[in-house]
Amino acid sequence: MFNVEFVAMMAHTGKPAELEDLAAELQSGEFKEVRKLIDSTLESRPNGRQWLGTGRWEWTDDPVEAARRDWPKGIAVTLEGPGGFVFDFFARAWSLYHVTPWRSFIDEETSCNALRRVSFELSARFGKPRAIYVPDSTWNASDATEPLANSQSLTGVEHWLLENVGPPSASIPAIGKEVDGEWEGDGYFIDDFHDFLQRSD
């Protein structure tokens, strides 16, 4: 399904102040894997530059004030970026949305590797290199973002998924299945980035 897109959920420290400099860090190009994915997304979709955004990373509200005000209510603090990125920060974890189709992430090695590198780079920024990948809509696994609004940690999201979807996929490609001649991607993968961490040792 082309309109089902990619989401990664990751942890943060729960301190509003850690959000304060994030937009500036992203704008500066400090996150090289993020920059690469922005560039490749804009290059591959030249007719979508207007809605994909080519400009700045911008918070929809002051991130520190909004976090202190809205996190107790289960409301996200949102950072919108160029190249099809949207970050939603809740009290204990956050979600990264990207316009890459979910099926491309599962079936295409290039897309998968690019999004894994981005997720590793950003999760490491918060000192918590771990991610859960889910579709953004359509299938049961997409509802895993709901526990974030209930102040659940990433561990809480894992428990929700195990109870409501089942065990995680053994690999990213294994999420996709043919059912009655139709492709389905109702599943999730928990990435501990062992391969990336081994390279950095």
N, C-alpha and C positions, 0 to 999 in steps of 0.2 A: 504494500500500500504506500503510494508515493507520499501522501500527506501525513504519514506518521513519522515523526522526527526524533532526534536524539536528545536524551537527558542523562546527565551524570549527577549523582548525589554524593556530597562529601561533607566532612565535618569541619567545624572551626572551633575556636576556643570559647565562643560565647561572650566575648568582650567587644562591645560596640566600637571601642577605639581602634580595633584592628582593621576596621573597614575604612578608616579615614583617608589613608593614602593610597588605597587600592586603585582608584581610577587614574591617578597620576602615574602610578607604576605601570599600568597597562598602556597608557597613552605614550609613555616614554619609550616603549618597545622593549622594556626589561624582560618581558616574557616572550622569548623568541619563538616558541612553538605556537603560542597564540597568534603572534604576528604572521607566521607562515600560513596558518589556517585562514586567517582573514584574507591575506593576499590571494591564496588559491581559490577561495570561495568567490571573491569578487571577479577574479579572472575567468572562472568557469561559468559565471552568470552575469555577463556584461549588461544584459537587459534588465537585471534586477538591482542595479546599484542604488536606485532611489529608495527602494523599500528595505534593502539589506543594510543601508547606511554606510557611508564612506568616511564619516567624520570622527567625532570624539566619543570617548567613553563618558557617560553621564549618569549620575544618580537621579532618580525621579524625585528625591527629597534629600535633605541633609542626612547623610547616613548615620551619624552618631545620634543625633536628636531623634530621628525616625526609629532607630533601633530601640532606644530607651522607651519611647512612647508606644511603639506598635508591637514589639515582640511579645509583651505580656498578653496581647490581644490575638496572637496567632497571625499577625499580618507581616508579610515579607517586606524587606527593604530591597529595592530593585535597582540594579546597575545594568544599563543598556549600552551595548557596544556596536561597533561596525562589524560587517561580515557575518551577520546573522546570529550574534551572541546575545543572550539575556541571562543574567545571574539573579536569583532570588535568595536572599539571606533570611533565614528564620532564626529562632533563638539559639538552636544548638547544632544546626546543620544547614546546608544550602544546596541549591540545585543550579546546574549549568545546562541551559538549553542551547542547542545549536541547530541550524537549519538543515544540516545533513540528514537525509532520509535514514530512518532506522534500519531499513533493509540494506542500504549501502554500508552502514557501519558493520552489519553482521556479515555481509557477503563479499565486501570488497576490502582487500588487505590494506590498500593505500588509505582509504577512509578510516578504517579501524585503527591503524597505527597512528594517524594524525590526531585522532580524538583521544586515544590513550595517552599520547605524549602531552597533549594539552591538559588533560585531567591530572596527570602526574605532576606536571609543572605547577599547576594551581593548588592542588591539594598539599604539595610540599611547602608552598608559601605559608600555609596555616599550620605547618608542622605535623600534618596528619595524612600521610600518603596512602590513601585508600579511597576507593570509589565503588559505587553501585550504578550500573548502567540499566536504564529502563526505557521503553518507548514513551513518547509524550502524550499519547492518546490511544483510543480504540480498544486496547487489550487490558486485561485485569492488572497486569504489572504496572500500567501507567498510573493507577491510583495510589501507588507507593509514595507519591509526593504528599498525600494528605496527612500522614503522621508528622511531617515537618511542621505543619501549621498547628499541631497539637503539642509543640515543644518537645517532640521526640528526638532522641539522638540518632546517629546513624545505626547504632545497634538496635534501637527501637524499630527503625525502618526494616532492618534485616528480619526481625521477629515478625513484623507485619507480613512481609513477603512470604516467609516460610509458612505462615498460617493460611494466607489467602491465595497464594499462587503455587507454592510448593518449593522444593529445594532449588538452589541456583543451578544454572546451566554449568556443565563441566567445562565449557569453552564458549567463546563468543559465537563462532560459526554454528555451534550446535543449537543455538536459540531458534534459528529458522527451521521450519518444517513445512512439508507439503501435506495438506489435509484435504482430501476429496478434490484434488487438483488445484487447490488454492494455497498460496504461500501464507503462513502465519508466523508471527514473531512475538507471541505472548510468553515472554520469559525475561530473565534478568541474569546478570553476571556480576560477581563481586571480584574486584580487581585489587590485589594487594601489591601489584607492581614489583613482584619478586625479580623479574628479569631486569627492570630498570635499576633497582636498588643494587643488584649484584654488579652491574656495570659501573656504578658510582663508588663502589668500595675501593 
